Amino acid sequence: MTTKWLLVFLFFLSKGLYSQSDNNSYVIGAGNAFLSAGSFAISIGQYDEGIRLTELGLVEGSMNMTDRDRAAALSNLCAAYAAKGDSRGAIEKCDESLELVDNNWRAYLNRAYAYFTLNQLSDSRLDLDAASSLNPNARQVLQLRGMINEQAYRPRVIMEDHQ
């Protein structure tokens, strides 16, 4: 059941990788072919290629890239690392993104997911609350909140050995 929700969550997460603003009208890396291609590769599940292209885009455009573009690209890297199962790498990239732009709800959401995969549910909830305060209508926030609640409130059974 959790695997099913994970796949659904990642699908909806990848649907929004092109834009990092609330109204999804901001295209990341519009002037940087590597960032655009990296974002597309991540959105279709080619995480290694997306990471490679995004990192090239960060180097290529380092001189004329805005903090907002760099933060969005780092948030995309965070999503890709989390999707690959490298939660520590994901958290590192989200931290870098949030240092540049601290009101990026997707970076908080991506980091919340990475914490969730590490079973650090309290940290995950904190980031999820931050994402929700920035974009209360984001369905991805509701999906991840449901996954966290499912994990946190899973019944625990203690078996006793009777002889």
VOGU-184339 format. One record per atom (N, C-alpha, C): residue number from 0; residue in one letter; atom name; x, y, z. Coordinates in pm, whole numbers, always signed. Example, Ala and Ser with C-alpha at 12.3 -4.5 7.8 and 13.67 -1.06 7.14 Angstrom:
2
> 0/A/N/+1319/-569/+780
> 0/A/CA/+1230/-450/+780
> 0/A/C/+1320/-330/+780
> 1/S/N/+1285/-225/+708
> 1/S/CA/+1367/-106/+714
> 1/S/C/+1290/+3/+787
# end
This chain:
163
> 0/M/N/+82/-119/+0
> 0/M/CA/+0/+0/+0
> 0/M/C/+87/+126/+0
> 1/T/N/+193/+129/+84
> 1/T/CA/+280/+245/+91
> 1/T/C/+354/+264/-41
> 2/T/N/+394/+157/-107
> 2/T/CA/+462/+167/-236
> 2/T/C/+371/+233/-338
> 3/K/N/+245/+197/-336
> 3/K/CA/+149/+258/-429
> 3/K/C/+141/+408/-405
> 4/W/N/+132/+449/-279
> 4/W/CA/+124/+591/-248
> 4/W/C/+254/+662/-285
> 5/L/N/+365/+596/-267
> 5/L/CA/+493/+654/-304
> 5/L/C/+497/+684/-453
> 6/L/N/+454/+589/-535
> 6/L/CA/+453/+610/-680
> 6/L/C/+358/+722/-719
> 7/V/N/+242/+727/-656
> 7/V/CA/+147/+835/-684
> 7/V/C/+206/+968/-644
> 8/F/N/+269/+973/-526
> 8/F/CA/+330/+1097/-479
> 8/F/C/+439/+1144/-575
> 9/L/N/+527/+1054/-615
> 9/L/CA/+635/+1093/-705
> 9/L/C/+582/+1139/-840
> 10/F/N/+474/+1078/-887
> 10/F/CA/+414/+1121/-1013
> 10/F/C/+368/+1266/-1002
> 11/F/N/+294/+1298/-897
> 11/F/CA/+245/+1434/-882
> 11/F/C/+359/+1530/-852
> 12/L/N/+460/+1485/-782
> 12/L/CA/+576/+1567/-756
> 12/L/C/+646/+1602/-886
> 13/S/N/+663/+1504/-972
> 13/S/CA/+733/+1529/-1098
> 13/S/C/+652/+1616/-1192
> 14/K/N/+519/+1618/-1179
> 14/K/CA/+437/+1701/-1265
> 14/K/C/+467/+1849/-1245
> 15/G/N/+517/+1886/-1129
> 15/G/CA/+542/+2026/-1100
> 15/G/C/+688/+2066/-1104
> 16/L/N/+774/+1982/-1154
> 16/L/CA/+917/+2012/-1149
> 16/L/C/+957/+2130/-1236
> 17/Y/N/+882/+2160/-1341
> 17/Y/CA/+920/+2271/-1426
> 17/Y/C/+911/+2403/-1353
> 18/S/N/+817/+2417/-1263
> 18/S/CA/+799/+2546/-1201
> 18/S/C/+804/+2534/-1051
> 19/Q/N/+850/+2638/-989
> 19/Q/CA/+865/+2638/-845
> 19/Q/C/+780/+2746/-781
> 20/S/N/+705/+2821/-856
> 20/S/CA/+622/+2924/-797
> 20/S/C/+484/+2869/-767
> 21/D/N/+407/+2947/-692
> 21/D/CA/+274/+2903/-652
> 21/D/C/+181/+2884/-770
> 22/N/N/+193/+2970/-870
> 22/N/CA/+98/+2961/-981
> 22/N/C/+154/+2884/-1100
> 23/N/N/+270/+2821/-1084
> 23/N/CA/+329/+2737/-1187
> 23/N/C/+351/+2808/-1319
> 24/S/N/+382/+2937/-1313
> 24/S/CA/+404/+3011/-1437
> 24/S/C/+551/+3043/-1460
> 25/Y/N/+637/+3002/-1373
> 25/Y/CA/+778/+3032/-1382
> 25/Y/C/+852/+2909/-1432
> 26/V/N/+916/+2919/-1547
> 26/V/CA/+987/+2807/-1605
> 26/V/C/+1133/+2813/-1561
> 27/I/N/+1179/+2704/-1501
> 27/I/CA/+1316/+2697/-1452
> 27/I/C/+1411/+2682/-1569
> 28/G/N/+1516/+2761/-1567
> 28/G/CA/+1621/+2745/-1666
> 28/G/C/+1577/+2775/-1807
> 29/A/N/+1484/+2869/-1823
> 29/A/CA/+1435/+2901/-1957
> 29/A/C/+1549/+2941/-2050
> 30/G/N/+1653/+3005/-1996
> 30/G/CA/+1767/+3045/-2077
> 30/G/C/+1884/+2948/-2067
> 31/N/N/+1865/+2836/-2004
> 31/N/CA/+1973/+2741/-1981
> 31/N/C/+1924/+2603/-2026
> 32/A/N/+1976/+2560/-2139
> 32/A/CA/+1930/+2434/-2198
> 32/A/C/+1954/+2314/-2106
> 33/F/N/+2063/+2317/-2031
> 33/F/CA/+2092/+2205/-1941
> 33/F/C/+1988/+2195/-1828
> 34/L/N/+1951/+2311/-1770
> 34/L/CA/+1851/+2309/-1663
> 34/L/C/+1716/+2264/-1716
> 35/S/N/+1679/+2313/-1833
> 35/S/CA/+1551/+2272/-1892
> 35/S/C/+1549/+2123/-1921
> 36/A/N/+1656/+2073/-1982
> 36/A/CA/+1663/+1930/-2014
> 36/A/C/+1670/+1846/-1887
> 37/G/N/+1741/+1894/-1786
> 37/G/CA/+1750/+1822/-1660
> 37/G/C/+1615/+1813/-1591
> 38/S/N/+1542/+1923/-1592
> 38/S/CA/+1408/+1924/-1533
> 38/S/C/+1316/+1826/-1605
> 39/F/N/+1324/+1824/-1736
> 39/F/CA/+1241/+1732/-1813
> 39/F/C/+1278/+1586/-1783
> 40/A/N/+1409/+1558/-1781
> 40/A/CA/+1454/+1420/-1753
> 40/A/C/+1405/+1374/-1616
> 41/I/N/+1413/+1460/-1517
> 41/I/CA/+1366/+1424/-1383
> 41/I/C/+1216/+1399/-1386
> 42/S/N/+1143/+1482/-1459
> 42/S/CA/+996/+1469/-1461
> 42/S/C/+949/+1339/-1525
> 43/I/N/+1032/+1279/-1610
> 43/I/CA/+993/+1152/-1673
> 43/I/C/+1062/+1032/-1608
> 44/G/N/+1126/+1056/-1494
> 44/G/CA/+1182/+946/-1417
> 44/G/C/+1324/+907/-1452
> 45/Q/N/+1392/+983/-1536
> 45/Q/CA/+1532/+955/-1569
> 45/Q/C/+1620/+1036/-1474
> 46/Y/N/+1625/+990/-1350
> 46/Y/CA/+1685/+1069/-1244
> 46/Y/C/+1835/+1091/-1261
> 47/D/N/+1909/+987/-1297
> 47/D/CA/+2054/+1003/-1313
> 47/D/C/+2086/+1104/-1423
> 48/E/N/+2017/+1095/-1535
> 48/E/CA/+2039/+1190/-1644
> 48/E/C/+1995/+1330/-1602
> 49/G/N/+1884/+1339/-1532
> 49/G/CA/+1836/+1468/-1485
> 49/G/C/+1933/+1533/-1389
> 50/I/N/+1990/+1453/-1301
> 50/I/CA/+2089/+1505/-1207
> 50/I/C/+2212/+1554/-1283
> 51/R/N/+2259/+1474/-1378
> 51/R/CA/+2377/+1512/-1456
> 51/R/C/+2354/+1643/-1530
> 52/L/N/+2240/+1654/-1598
> 52/L/CA/+2211/+1774/-1676
> 52/L/C/+2190/+1896/-1587
> 53/T/N/+2123/+1877/-1475
> 53/T/CA/+2098/+1989/-1385
> 53/T/C/+2229/+2039/-1325
> 54/E/N/+2317/+1948/-1287
> 54/E/CA/+2446/+1990/-1234
> 54/E/C/+2528/+2063/-1339
> 55/L/N/+2522/+2016/-1465
> 55/L/CA/+2588/+2089/-1574
> 55/L/C/+2528/+2228/-1589
> 56/G/N/+2396/+2237/-1581
> 56/G/CA/+2328/+2366/-1592
> 56/G/C/+2367/+2462/-1481
> 57/L/N/+2387/+2410/-1361
> 57/L/CA/+2428/+2495/-1251
> 57/L/C/+2568/+2551/-1274
> 58/V/N/+2657/+2470/-1331
> 58/V/CA/+2793/+2516/-1361
> 58/V/C/+2791/+2611/-1480
> 59/E/N/+2721/+2571/-1586
> 59/E/CA/+2716/+2649/-1710
> 59/E/C/+2660/+2789/-1688
> 60/G/N/+2556/+2798/-1609
> 60/G/CA/+2490/+2927/-1590
> 60/G/C/+2528/+2998/-1463
> 61/S/N/+2637/+2958/-1400
> 61/S/CA/+2671/+3011/-1269
> 61/S/C/+2693/+3162/-1267
> 62/M/N/+2737/+3219/-1377
> 62/M/CA/+2767/+3362/-1380
> 62/M/C/+2642/+3450/-1389
> 63/N/N/+2540/+3403/-1460
> 63/N/CA/+2423/+3489/-1481
> 63/N/C/+2294/+3427/-1431
> 64/M/N/+2302/+3340/-1333
> 64/M/CA/+2184/+3273/-1281
> 64/M/C/+2135/+3347/-1156
> 65/T/N/+2004/+3368/-1149
> 65/T/CA/+1947/+3431/-1031
> 65/T/C/+1942/+3330/-916
> 66/D/N/+1930/+3384/-795
> 66/D/CA/+1915/+3295/-679
> 66/D/C/+1791/+3209/-693
> 67/R/N/+1686/+3266/-752
> 67/R/CA/+1561/+3191/-769
> 67/R/C/+1581/+3072/-864
> 68/D/N/+1652/+3094/-975
> 68/D/CA/+1681/+2984/-1068
> 68/D/C/+1767/+2876/-1002
> 69/R/N/+1870/+2921/-932
> 69/R/CA/+1961/+2826/-867
> 69/R/C/+1885/+2746/-760
> 70/A/N/+1801/+2814/-682
> 70/A/CA/+1724/+2746/-577
> 70/A/C/+1627/+2645/-638
> 71/A/N/+1564/+2681/-749
> 71/A/CA/+1471/+2588/-815
> 71/A/C/+1545/+2466/-868
> 72/A/N/+1663/+2488/-927
> 72/A/CA/+1742/+2376/-978
> 72/A/C/+1786/+2284/-864
> 73/L/N/+1828/+2343/-753
> 73/L/CA/+1868/+2263/-637
> 73/L/C/+1750/+2186/-579
> 74/S/N/+1632/+2246/-582
> 74/S/CA/+1512/+2176/-537
> 74/S/C/+1481/+2058/-629
> 75/N/N/+1503/+2076/-758
> 75/N/CA/+1485/+1965/-852
> 75/N/C/+1584/+1853/-824
> 76/L/N/+1708/+1890/-794
> 76/L/CA/+1807/+1788/-757
> 76/L/C/+1763/+1715/-631
> 77/C/N/+1710/+1789/-537
> 77/C/CA/+1658/+1728/-414
> 77/C/C/+1552/+1624/-447
> 78/A/N/+1458/+1661/-534
> 78/A/CA/+1351/+1568/-573
> 78/A/C/+1408/+1444/-641
> 79/A/N/+1507/+1464/-728
> 79/A/CA/+1565/+1350/-800
> 79/A/C/+1639/+1256/-704
> 80/Y/N/+1718/+1313/-613
> 80/Y/CA/+1789/+1229/-516
> 80/Y/C/+1690/+1153/-427
> 81/A/N/+1584/+1220/-384
> 81/A/CA/+1483/+1154/-301
> 81/A/C/+1417/+1041/-378
> 82/A/N/+1385/+1065/-504
> 82/A/CA/+1320/+962/-586
> 82/A/C/+1412/+842/-607
> 83/K/N/+1543/+867/-613
> 83/K/CA/+1640/+757/-628
> 83/K/C/+1665/+682/-498
> 84/G/N/+1620/+738/-387
> 84/G/CA/+1641/+674/-258
> 84/G/C/+1761/+728/-181
> 85/D/N/+1825/+833/-232
> 85/D/CA/+1937/+896/-163
> 85/D/C/+1882/+1012/-80
> 86/S/N/+1824/+979/+34
> 86/S/CA/+1757/+1080/+117
> 86/S/C/+1855/+1182/+173
> 87/R/N/+1972/+1138/+214
> 87/R/CA/+2072/+1232/+270
> 87/R/C/+2116/+1332/+163
> 88/G/N/+2141/+1284/+42
> 88/G/CA/+2176/+1374/-68
> 88/G/C/+2063/+1470/-99
> 89/A/N/+1940/+1421/-91
> 89/A/CA/+1823/+1506/-116
> 89/A/C/+1815/+1618/-13
> 90/I/N/+1832/+1584/+113
> 90/I/CA/+1823/+1684/+219
> 90/I/C/+1930/+1790/+201
> 91/E/N/+2050/+1748/+163
> 91/E/CA/+2160/+1842/+140
> 91/E/C/+2123/+1943/+31
> 92/K/N/+2067/+1894/-80
> 92/K/CA/+2031/+1983/-191
> 92/K/C/+1916/+2076/-152
> 93/C/N/+1819/+2024/-77
> 93/C/CA/+1708/+2109/-32
> 93/C/C/+1759/+2216/+64
> 94/D/N/+1851/+2180/+152
> 94/D/CA/+1910/+2280/+243
> 94/D/C/+1976/+2392/+163
> 95/E/N/+2051/+2356/+60
> 95/E/CA/+2116/+2457/-25
> 95/E/C/+2012/+2545/-92
> 96/S/N/+1905/+2484/-141
> 96/S/CA/+1799/+2559/-208
> 96/S/C/+1734/+2658/-112
> 97/L/N/+1703/+2613/+8
> 97/L/CA/+1634/+2698/+105
> 97/L/C/+1725/+2806/+162
> 98/E/N/+1857/+2786/+158
> 98/E/CA/+1949/+2893/+198
> 98/E/C/+1942/+3009/+100
> 99/L/N/+1917/+2979/-27
> 99/L/CA/+1908/+3084/-129
> 99/L/C/+1771/+3152/-130
> 100/V/N/+1666/+3072/-126
> 100/V/CA/+1529/+3123/-130
> 100/V/C/+1450/+3045/-25
> 101/D/N/+1416/+3113/+83
> 101/D/CA/+1354/+3041/+195
> 101/D/C/+1203/+3029/+185
> 102/N/N/+1143/+3074/+75
> 102/N/CA/+998/+3062/+62
> 102/N/C/+958/+2971/-55
> 103/N/N/+1040/+2872/-85
> 103/N/CA/+1012/+2778/-193
> 103/N/C/+940/+2656/-134
> 104/W/N/+809/+2652/-154
> 104/W/CA/+730/+2545/-92
> 104/W/C/+769/+2408/-144
> 105/R/N/+813/+2399/-270
> 105/R/CA/+851/+2268/-324
> 105/R/C/+979/+2215/-258
> 106/A/N/+1071/+2303/-224
> 106/A/CA/+1192/+2259/-155
> 106/A/C/+1156/+2203/-17
> 107/Y/N/+1065/+2271/+52
> 107/Y/CA/+1020/+2219/+182
> 107/Y/C/+950/+2084/+163
> 108/L/N/+867/+2074/+60
> 108/L/CA/+796/+1949/+33
> 108/L/C/+893/+1836/+1
> 109/N/N/+991/+1864/-85
> 109/N/CA/+1089/+1762/-122
> 109/N/C/+1170/+1717/-1
> 110/R/N/+1209/+1813/+83
> 110/R/CA/+1285/+1776/+203
> 110/R/C/+1198/+1698/+301
> 111/A/N/+1070/+1736/+310
> 111/A/CA/+977/+1661/+396
> 111/A/C/+967/+1517/+350
> 112/Y/N/+963/+1496/+219
> 112/Y/CA/+957/+1360/+167
> 112/Y/C/+1086/+1284/+200
> 113/A/N/+1201/+1351/+186
> 113/A/CA/+1328/+1285/+217
> 113/A/C/+1332/+1245/+365
> 114/Y/N/+1287/+1333/+453
> 114/Y/CA/+1280/+1297/+595
> 114/Y/C/+1185/+1180/+618
> 115/F/N/+1074/+1180/+545
> 115/F/CA/+977/+1071/+556
> 115/F/C/+1042/+938/+522
> 116/T/N/+1121/+935/+415
> 116/T/CA/+1185/+810/+375
> 116/T/C/+1287/+762/+478
> 117/L/N/+1338/+853/+559
> 117/L/CA/+1429/+817/+668
> 117/L/C/+1354/+787/+798
> 118/N/N/+1222/+792/+792
> 118/N/CA/+1135/+771/+907
> 118/N/C/+1156/+877/+1015
> 119/Q/N/+1199/+996/+975
> 119/Q/CA/+1211/+1110/+1065
> 119/Q/C/+1083/+1192/+1053
> 120/L/N/+977/+1139/+1111
> 120/L/CA/+844/+1194/+1088
> 120/L/C/+825/+1333/+1148
> 121/S/N/+888/+1363/+1260
> 121/S/CA/+871/+1497/+1318
> 121/S/C/+936/+1603/+1229
> 122/D/N/+1055/+1575/+1177
> 122/D/CA/+1119/+1668/+1083
> 122/D/C/+1037/+1681/+956
> 123/S/N/+984/+1570/+910
> 123/S/CA/+901/+1571/+791
> 123/S/C/+778/+1659/+811
> 124/R/N/+714/+1646/+926
> 124/R/CA/+595/+1727/+954
> 124/R/C/+628/+1876/+960
> 125/L/N/+743/+1911/+1018
> 125/L/CA/+782/+2052/+1026
> 125/L/C/+795/+2112/+886
> 126/D/N/+865/+2041/+798
> 126/D/CA/+881/+2091/+661
> 126/D/C/+749/+2090/+586
> 127/L/N/+666/+1993/+611
> 127/L/CA/+536/+1987/+547
> 127/L/C/+448/+2104/+591
> 128/D/N/+456/+2140/+718
> 128/D/CA/+381/+2256/+766
> 128/D/C/+431/+2384/+699
> 129/A/N/+563/+2395/+680
> 129/A/CA/+618/+2512/+611
> 129/A/C/+570/+2517/+467
> 130/A/N/+571/+2403/+398
> 130/A/CA/+522/+2398/+259
> 130/A/C/+375/+2435/+254
> 131/S/N/+298/+2385/+348
> 131/S/CA/+154/+2412/+352
> 131/S/C/+126/+2559/+378
> 132/S/N/+206/+2623/+462
> 132/S/CA/+184/+2765/+489
> 132/S/C/+215/+2851/+367
> 133/L/N/+307/+2805/+283
> 133/L/CA/+341/+2879/+161
> 133/L/C/+246/+2851/+46
> 134/N/N/+193/+2730/+40
> 134/N/CA/+98/+2692/-66
> 134/N/C/-6/+2596/-8
> 135/P/N/-107/+2651/+58
> 135/P/CA/-205/+2566/+127
> 135/P/C/-290/+2479/+35
> 136/N/N/-294/+2511/-94
> 136/N/CA/-378/+2436/-187
> 136/N/C/-303/+2327/-263
> 137/A/N/-177/+2306/-231
> 137/A/CA/-97/+2206/-304
> 137/A/C/-142/+2065/-267
> 138/R/N/-185/+1990/-366
> 138/R/CA/-233/+1854/-339
> 138/R/C/-119/+1761/-296
> 139/Q/N/+3/+1793/-337
> 139/Q/CA/+117/+1710/-297
> 139/Q/C/+137/+1715/-145
> 140/V/N/+107/+1831/-85
> 140/V/CA/+118/+1844/+60
> 140/V/C/+20/+1749/+128
> 141/L/N/-103/+1747/+78
> 141/L/CA/-204/+1657/+135
> 141/L/C/-166/+1511/+116
> 142/Q/N/-109/+1478/+1
> 142/Q/CA/-69/+1340/-24
> 142/Q/C/+41/+1296/+72
> 143/L/N/+142/+1380/+89
> 143/L/CA/+250/+1343/+180
> 143/L/C/+201/+1339/+324
> 144/R/N/+113/+1431/+361
> 144/R/CA/+58/+1428/+496
> 144/R/C/-15/+1295/+521
> 145/G/N/-88/+1248/+422
> 145/G/CA/-155/+1119/+434
> 145/G/C/-57/+1005/+449
> 146/M/N/+53/+1009/+375
> 146/M/CA/+155/+904/+385
> 146/M/C/+219/+904/+524
> 147/I/N/+245/+1025/+577
> 147/I/CA/+305/+1036/+710
> 147/I/C/+209/+983/+815
> 148/N/N/+82/+1021/+804
> 148/N/CA/-17/+973/+901
> 148/N/C/-32/+822/+894
> 149/E/N/-30/+768/+774
> 149/E/CA/-40/+622/+758
> 149/E/C/+76/+553/+828
> 150/Q/N/+195/+609/+814
> 150/Q/CA/+314/+550/+877
> 150/Q/C/+310/+570/+1029
> 151/A/N/+275/+690/+1072
> 151/A/CA/+280/+722/+1215
> 151/A/C/+174/+648/+1296
> 152/Y/N/+59/+627/+1235
> 152/Y/CA/-51/+567/+1309
> 152/Y/C/-74/+421/+1274
> 153/R/N/+25/+359/+1213
> 153/R/CA/+16/+217/+1181
> 153/R/C/+8/+139/+1312
> 154/P/N/-86/+48/+1321
> 154/P/CA/-99/-29/+1446
> 154/P/C/+28/-109/+1475
> 155/R/N/+64/-110/+1599
> 155/R/CA/+179/-187/+1643
> 155/R/C/+127/-305/+1725
> 156/V/N/+174/-420/+1696
> 156/V/CA/+132/-540/+1767
> 156/V/C/+255/-602/+1832
> 157/I/N/+241/-633/+1958
> 157/I/CA/+349/-699/+2031
> 157/I/C/+308/-844/+2050
> 158/M/N/+387/-931/+1998
> 158/M/CA/+358/-1074/+2009
> 158/M/C/+431/-1130/+2130
> 159/E/N/+361/-1210/+2206
> 159/E/CA/+423/-1277/+2319
> 159/E/C/+441/-1423/+2284
> 160/D/N/+549/-1476/+2330
> 160/D/CA/+577/-1617/+2307
> 160/D/C/+522/-1697/+2423
> 161/H/N/+419/-1776/+2397
> 161/H/CA/+358/-1860/+2501
> 161/H/C/+403/-2004/+2479
> 162/Q/N/+452/-2063/+2584
> 162/Q/CA/+499/-2200/+2571
> 162/Q/C/+423/-2294/+2657
# end
